[in-house]
Amino acid sequence: MNTCVLMAKVISNPELRYTPDNQTEVAQMLVEFEGRRKEDAPCTLKVVGWGGLATQMKESCTEGDRLILEGRLAMNTFERKEGFKEKRAELVISRFYPLDGVGESSSADNVVSFDSAQSSQSMDNHYDEDDYDMDESETATPSSDNEADDPIPF
């Protein structure tokens, strides 16, 4: 299964276009993300969205926004003017999560997905960071004294 989740910063505003055959919306933008090590230069990646998600990208994403992008990674090969072939990666997204302003609200009402863009309904998933963040000093304690009866002892 080809799934990719990436946290990145938008470095070019989304461009909205339409396919020639059935006028389906296609949006593309460039994002930048940090390398694996501190001394690595930031990497850029082309992000593509289709249909209603493309419209949502155009309306809600601007240069400088921080996003979490979810989708599939694709490699495209094309012929350059100089006469050689070049391969480039692109991320075809199915959801994006705006990060700016998340500290003010701890729910994921700002999730934009392919499904919600098609139906024009917002997703009703709630995520509370406090429910999932655990310090190293915290440990999970069993809720019952019957640890021996529990098939999964954690």
C-alpha positions in Angstrom: 0.0 0.0 0.0 1.4 3.4 -1.0 0.5 5.9 1.8 2.5 9.0 2.7 2.0 11.5 5.5 4.2 14.6 5.4 4.4 17.8 7.4 5.4 20.7 5.1 5.2 24.4 4.4 3.5 25.8 1.3 6.1 27.7 -0.8 3.9 28.5 -3.8 0.2 29.2 -3.9 -1.9 26.5 -5.4 -2.7 26.7 -9.1 -6.1 25.5 -10.2 -6.5 24.0 -13.7 -9.1 21.9 -15.4 -8.7 18.7 -17.4 -9.5 19.1 -21.1 -11.8 16.1 -21.4 -14.3 16.4 -18.5 -13.2 19.6 -16.9 -12.2 18.0 -13.6 -10.4 20.4 -11.2 -6.7 19.8 -10.6 -4.6 21.9 -8.2 -0.9 21.8 -7.7 1.5 23.6 -5.4 5.0 23.3 -4.1 5.8 22.5 -0.5 9.0 22.4 1.5 10.0 20.1 4.3 13.1 19.6 6.5 15.7 17.0 5.7 16.5 14.1 8.0 19.5 15.9 9.6 19.9 19.5 10.7 22.6 20.2 8.1 20.5 18.9 5.2 18.9 21.5 3.0 15.1 21.7 2.9 13.5 19.5 0.2 10.7 20.6 -2.2 7.9 18.4 -3.5 5.0 19.0 -5.9 1.6 18.3 -4.3 -1.4 17.5 -6.5 -5.1 17.5 -5.5 -8.1 16.4 -7.7 -11.8 17.3 -7.9 -13.4 19.1 -4.9 -10.1 18.7 -2.9 -8.4 20.8 -5.6 -10.9 23.6 -5.1 -10.4 23.4 -1.3 -6.7 23.6 -1.8 -7.0 26.8 -3.9 -9.4 28.4 -1.4 -7.7 27.6 1.9 -3.9 27.1 1.2 -1.6 30.1 0.8 2.2 30.5 0.7 3.7 30.1 4.2 0.9 27.8 5.6 2.0 24.8 7.4 0.1 21.6 6.6 0.0 17.9 7.2 -0.5 16.2 3.9 -1.8 12.6 3.5 -1.8 10.8 0.1 0.2 8.6 -2.2 3.7 9.2 -3.6 4.1 9.0 -7.3 7.1 9.1 -9.6 6.7 10.8 -13.0 9.2 10.5 -15.9 9.3 13.2 -18.6 11.5 14.2 -21.5 13.6 17.4 -21.0 14.3 19.8 -23.8 18.0 18.9 -23.5 17.2 15.4 -24.7 17.3 13.4 -21.4 14.6 11.9 -19.2 14.0 13.2 -15.7 12.2 11.6 -12.8 10.3 13.7 -10.3 8.3 12.7 -7.2 4.9 14.2 -6.5 2.4 13.7 -3.7 -1.2 13.1 -4.8 -3.1 14.0 -1.7 -6.3 12.6 -0.3 -6.4 14.9 2.8 -4.7 17.9 4.2 -4.7 19.3 7.8 -3.9 23.0 8.3 -1.5 23.4 11.3 -1.6 27.2 11.7 -3.9 28.1 14.6 -4.3 24.5 15.9 -3.0 25.6 19.3 -6.2 27.7 19.8 -8.5 24.7 19.2 -7.6 21.1 19.9 -10.1 19.5 17.6 -9.6 18.3 14.0 -12.6 20.2 12.6 -10.1 21.8 10.1 -9.4 18.5 8.3 -10.0 18.7 4.6 -10.3 15.4 2.8 -11.1 14.1 -0.6 -14.4 12.6 0.7 -15.5 15.8 2.5 -14.5 17.9 -0.5 -16.8 15.8 -2.7 -19.7 15.8 -0.3 -19.2 19.4 0.9 -19.6 18.2 4.5 -17.0 18.7 7.1 -15.6 15.6 8.8 -16.6 15.1 12.4 -13.4 13.6 13.8 -12.1 15.0 17.0 -8.5 14.8 18.1 -7.3 16.0 21.4 -3.5 16.1 21.7 -3.7 15.6 25.4 -5.3 12.2 24.9 -2.3 11.0 22.9 0.7 12.7 24.2 2.5 10.9 27.0 5.6 12.0 28.8 8.3 9.4 29.4 7.6 9.8 33.2 4.0 8.6 32.7 3.3 4.9 32.6 0.1 3.1 31.8 -1.4 1.4 34.8 -3.8 -1.5 34.5 -7.4 -0.7 35.5 -8.0 -4.1 37.1 -6.1 -6.4 39.5 -6.7 -9.4 37.3 -3.6 -9.0 35.1 -3.3 -12.8 34.8 -6.7 -13.1 33.1 -5.9 -10.3 30.6 -4.7 -11.8 27.3 -2.9 -8.6 26.4 -0.9 -7.5 29.5 -0.5 -3.8 28.9 
